[in-house]
């Protein structure tokens, strides 16, 4: 797994959001981004994380950030997740792993003694020029916004 580090430039990507709209990194030039990766929409940890970010969205916006949530779920699954919990930010349906691979968050995971490939829960802060300014490897799902606002 070759994860982006602080100081790395994020490679451009294009994928779709929960509404089927094309989304590219180049759409956010001049904006500060928070890109959070989660394993699967509507699972307990992912729901806790995304709802915590939703509940603190205004504070994150006040610091100038735009949020993007990313998983390999389908547009339909992302749409259901976004609608059910009223997320004010875009969720990317990265079924072809273009964004996941750009950030390097796909790799070997272990759960209950089993090994498998999957998305690692990580969050990246990206500046206006597309450079990574912070990487959060150990995401606290119930208190993630506090980690970002520190």
VOBA-1610 file (N, C-alpha, C; in pm, whole numbers, padded with zeros to 5 digits, always signed):
BEGIN
Unk+00085-00118+00000Unk+00000+00000+00000Unk+00090+00124+00000Unk+00076+00207-00102Unk+00159+00325-00116Unk+00075+00450-00087Unk+00050+00476+00040Unk-00038+00585+00083Unk+00030+00720+00068Unk-00046+00820+00022Unk+00006+00956+00013Unk+00049+01005+00151Unk+00153+01086+00152Unk+00206+01142+00277Unk+00201+01294+00270Unk+00223+01359+00384Unk+00226+01505+00390Unk+00331+01554+00290Unk+00291+01651+00209Unk+00381+01709+00109Unk+00361+01650-00031Unk+00292+01535-00041Unk+00266+01473-00171Unk+00156+01549-00245Unk+00169+01555-00377Unk+00062+01610-00461Unk-00036+01498-00492Unk-00165+01525-00474Unk-00268+01425-00504Unk-00282+01415-00656Unk-00270+01292-00711Unk-00291+01277-00856Unk-00436+01311-00891Unk-00456+01371-01009Unk-00593+01404-01048Unk-00672+01274-01067Unk-00799+01283-01038Unk-00888+01167-01052Unk-01023+01217-01100Unk-01102+01127-01154Unk-01241+01156-01187Unk-01322+01032-01153Unk-01430+01052-01081Unk-01524+00945-01048Unk-01662+01009-01039Unk-01761+00938-00987Unk-01895+00997-00975Unk-01936+01006-00829Unk-02027+01101-00803Unk-02080+01114-00667Unk-02211+01036-00655Unk-02276+01052-00542Unk-02399+00976-00514Unk-02512+01007-00610Unk-02503+01120-00681Unk-02607+01157-00777Unk-02567+01129-00922Unk-02451+01064-00941Unk-02406+01032-01076Unk-02330+01144-01145Unk-02302+01253-01073Unk-02227+01365-01130Unk-02078+01331-01132Unk-02010+01369-01240Unk-01864+01351-01247Unk-01797+01447-01148Unk-01699+01394-01075Unk-01625+01474-00977Unk-01476+01448-01002Unk-01399+01558-01017Unk-01254+01549-01038Unk-01182+01632-00933Unk-01060+01594-00905Unk-00979+01673-00812Unk-00967+01816-00863Unk-00956+01831-00995Unk-00940+01965-01054Unk-01059+02058-01026Unk-01174+02000-00989Unk-01291+02081-00953Unk-01267+02162-00825Unk-01166+02122-00748Unk-01146+02181-00616Unk-01018+02265-00606Unk-00958+02298-00721Unk-00840+02385-00720Unk-00880+02516-00655Unk-00799+02563-00560Unk-00830+02687-00489Unk-00914+02666-00365Unk-00949+02539-00335Unk-01028+02508-00215Unk-00952+02408-00127Unk-00971+02422+00003Unk-00914+02324+00096Unk-01011+02207+00106Unk-00955+02086+00101Unk-01037+01965+00101Unk-01007+01877+00221Unk-01111+01810+00267Unk-01096+01697+00359Unk-01153+01579+00282Unk-01070+01477+00258Unk-01112+01357+00187Unk-01106+01243+00286Unk-01223+01189+00322Unk-01224+01078+00418Unk-01269+00949+00350Unk-01191+00845+00374Unk-01217+00712+00316Unk-01278+00623+00421Unk-01380+00551+00384Unk-01446+00458+00477Unk-01477+00328+00403Unk-01478+00216+00477Unk-01492+00085+00411Unk-01626+00060+00344Unk-01738+00091+00409Unk-01867+00054+00351Unk-01979+00143+00406Unk-02057+00200+00317Unk-02168+00287+00355Unk-02269+00211+00442Unk-02325+00282+00537Unk-02434+00233+00624Unk-02392+00126+00724Unk-02261+00103+00741Unk-02217+00013+00847Unk-02197+00098+00974Unk-02197+00036+01093Unk-02196+00115+01217Unk-02081+00215+01229Unk-01958+00174+01206Unk-01844+00265+01220Unk-01847+00377+01118Unk-01882+00342+00996Unk-01885+00442+00888Unk-01999+00542+00911Unk-02110+00494+00962Unk-02223+00582+00992Unk-02186+00677+01106Unk-02121+00625+01211Unk-02079+00710+01323Unk-01984+00819+01275Unk-01888+00781+01190Unk-01789+00876+01140Unk-01856+00985+01055Unk-01936+00944+00958Unk-01999+01041+00867Unk-02098+01131+00941Unk-02172+01076+01037Unk-02267+01158+01114Unk-02193+01259+01203Unk-02078+01219+01258Unk-01999+01312+01338Unk-01951+01428+01250Unk-01910+01398+01127Unk-01866+01504+01036Unk-01985+01592+00996Unk-02100+01530+00974Unk-02222+01606+00941Unk-02255+01703+01056Unk-02249+01653+01178Unk-02287+01734+01294Unk-02190+01850+01319Unk-02069+01839+01265Unk-01968+01943+01283Unk-01931+02011+01150Unk-02019+01994+01052Unk-01993+02043+00917Unk-01970+02194+00915Unk-02051+02269+00987Unk-02039+02415+00988Unk-01902+02457+01039Unk-01853+02394+01145Unk-01721+02429+01200Unk-01610+02399+01099Unk-01624+02288+01027Unk-01525+02253+00924Unk-01532+02353+00808Unk-01654+02391+00769Unk-01672+02491+00662Unk-01614+02626+00706Unk-01634+02660+00834Unk-01582+02787+00887Unk-01430+02793+00875Unk-01365+02677+00875Unk-01219+02673+00857Unk-01182+02663+00708Unk-01284+02671+00622Unk-01260+02677+00478Unk-01258+02544+00406Unk-01300+02436+00473Unk-01291+02303+00412Unk-01416+02261+00338Unk-01394+02190+00227Unk-01496+02117+00155Unk-01472+01970+00187Unk-01577+01892+00214Unk-01562+01751+00249Unk-01602+01660+00134Unk-01527+01552+00119Unk-01561+01445+00025Unk-01546+01312+00099Unk-01653+01233+00101Unk-01645+01098+00156Unk-01628+01000+00042Unk-01542+00897+00061Unk-01512+00805-00049Unk-01518+00660+00000Unk-01589+00578-00074Unk-01583+00432-00057Unk-01605+00369-00194Unk-01592+00238-00201Unk-01609+00167-00329Unk-01754+00127-00353Unk-01845+00185-00273Unk-01987+00153-00288Unk-02043+00211-00418Unk-02156+00156-00463Unk-02224+00204-00583Unk-02287+00342-00558Unk-02320+00410-00667Unk-02391+00539-00655Unk-02519+00521-00575Unk-02593+00413-00602Unk-02720+00390-00533Unk-02700+00375-00383Unk-02600+00298-00343Unk-02573+00277-00201Unk-02529+00408-00134Unk-02445+00485-00204Unk-02401+00615-00151Unk-02520+00710-00139Unk-02608+00709-00239Unk-02726+00796-00238Unk-02816+00762-00119Unk-02840+00633-00097Unk-02922+00590+00017Unk-02860+00634+00148Unk-02729+00619+00161Unk-02655+00658+00282Unk-02668+00808+00304Unk-02643+00886+00199Unk-02648+01032+00209Unk-02788+01082+00242Unk-02889+01021+00180Unk-03028+01063+00201Unk-03075+01028+00342Unk-03048+00906+00384Unk-03094+00859+00516Unk-03041+00947+00629Unk-02913+00986+00618Unk-02849+01063+00727Unk-02833+01211+00695Unk-02889+01256+00583Unk-02890+01398+00545Unk-02751+01461+00545Unk-02657+01397+00475Unk-02522+01450+00468Unk-02518+01572+00377Unk-02453+01681+00423Unk-02444+01803+00342Unk-02322+01803+00248Unk-02248+01691+00245Unk-02128+01681+00162Unk-02144+01567+00063Unk-02060+01570-00042Unk-02066+01468-00147Unk-02003+01338-00099Unk-02062+01227-00145Unk-02003+01095-00125Unk-01965+01043-00265Unk-01841+01000-00278Unk-01795+00951-00407Unk-01812+00800-00416Unk-01871+00756-00527Unk-01894+00614-00554Unk-01775+00565-00638Unk-01670+00527-00571Unk-01543+00497-00637Unk-01531+00347-00669Unk-01626+00298-00750Unk-01630+00155-00781Unk-01508+00108-00858Unk-01446+00197-00938Unk-01327+00156-01015Unk-01196+00182-00939Unk-01209+00232-00816Unk-01095+00256-00725Unk-01000+00365-00775Unk-01044+00453-00863Unk-00954+00557-00913Unk-00910+00652-00802Unk-01000+00689-00711Unk-00965+00779-00601Unk-00893+00700-00492Unk-00943+00581-00462Unk-00881+00494-00361Unk-00735+00467-00396Unk-00708+00439-00524Unk-00570+00413-00568Unk-00487+00541-00572Unk-00549+00654-00608Unk-00477+00782-00612Unk-00421+00815-00474Unk-00499+00787-00370Unk-00456+00817-00233Unk-00381+00699-00168Unk-00388+00581-00230Unk-00316+00465-00179Unk-00374+00409-00050Unk-00507+00394-00043Unk-00570+00345+00080Unk-00629+00204+00066Unk-00596+00135-00045Unk-00643-00003-00064Unk-00529-00096-00026Unk-00557-00195+00058Unk-00451-00287+00095Unk-00499-00397+00186Unk-00404-00477+00232Unk-00433-00591+00318Unk-00486-00545+00453Unk-00594-00608+00495Unk-00655-00580+00625Unk-00673-00711+00699Unk-00682-00701+00831Unk-00708-00819+00914Unk-00829-00791+01001Unk-00919-00887+01007Unk-01039-00873+01091Unk-01080-01011+01138Unk-01087-01029+01268Unk-01128-01155+01329Unk-01048-01274+01273Unk-00916-01255+01261Unk-00829-01363+01217Unk-00823-01385+01067Unk-00903-01312+00992Unk-00904-01328+00847Unk-00829-01211+00782Unk-00761-01240+00671Unk-00693-01136+00594Unk-00766-01117+00461Unk-00779-00994+00420Unk-00845-00962+00294Unk-00801-00823+00249Unk-00823-00793+00121Unk-00794-00659+00070Unk-00917-00570+00088Unk-00893-00447+00126Unk-01004-00354+00146Unk-00955-00211+00163Unk-01049-00121+00187Unk-01020+00021+00207Unk-00979+00043+00352Unk-00869+00112+00370Unk-00827+00151+00504Unk-00894+00284+00538Unk-00949+00293+00660Unk-01015+00416+00704Unk-00908+00520+00733Unk-00896+00616+00645Unk-00797+00724+00659Unk-00860+00853+00611Unk-00806+00964+00661Unk-00854+01095+00619Unk-00735+01182+00581Unk-00753+01260+00475Unk-00648+01347+00424Unk-00699+01491+00420Unk-00615+01585+00466Unk-00639+01727+00442Unk-00553+01764+00322Unk-00615+01837+00228Unk-00548+01875+00104Unk-00562+02026+00088Unk-00451+02093+00055Unk-00457+02239+00041Unk-00510+02281-00097Unk-00512+02413-00118Unk-00571+02471-00239Unk-00497+02430-00368Unk-00373+02385-00354Unk-00295+02342-00471Unk-00293+02190-00488Unk-00370+02119-00407Unk-00375+01973-00420Unk-00263+01900-00348Unk-00200+01964-00249Unk-00092+01904-00172Unk-00147+01854-00037Unk-00110+01732+00001Unk-00153+01675+00129Unk-00085+01752+00243Unk-00167+01804+00337Unk-00111+01878+00451Unk-00122+01799+00581Unk-00208+01697+00583Unk-00222+01614+00704Unk-00284+01480+00665Unk-00239+01373+00732Unk-00297+01241+00714Unk-00336+01189+00851Unk-00461+01146+00865Unk-00506+01086+00991Unk-00522+00937+00967Unk-00430+00860+01026Unk-00428+00714+01009Unk-00521+00643+01107Unk-00532+00699+01226Unk-00615+00635+01329Unk-00739+00721+01352Unk-00839+00699+01270Unk-00963+00778+01274Unk-01047+00733+01393Unk-01090+00830+01473Unk-01185+00803+01583Unk-01324+00827+01524Unk-01395+00718+01494Unk-01521+00733+01420Unk-01623+00821+01491Unk-01631+00813+01623Unk-01734+00889+01696Unk-01691+01033+01724Unk-01564+01066+01700Unk-01513+01197+01733Unk-01415+01248+01627Unk-01445+01217+01501Unk-01351+01247+01393Unk-01337+01396+01368Unk-01444+01471+01379Unk-01437+01615+01353Unk-01338+01683+01448Unk-01335+01638+01575Unk-01242+01696+01671Unk-01097+01675+01626Unk-01069+01557+01566Unk-00934+01532+01515Unk-00899+01631+01403Unk-00997+01666+01323Unk-00975+01755+01209Unk-00969+01902+01251Unk-01034+01936+01360Unk-01043+02075+01405Unk-00931+02112+01503Unk-00849+02016+01542Unk-00740+02041+01639Unk-00643+02143+01586
//
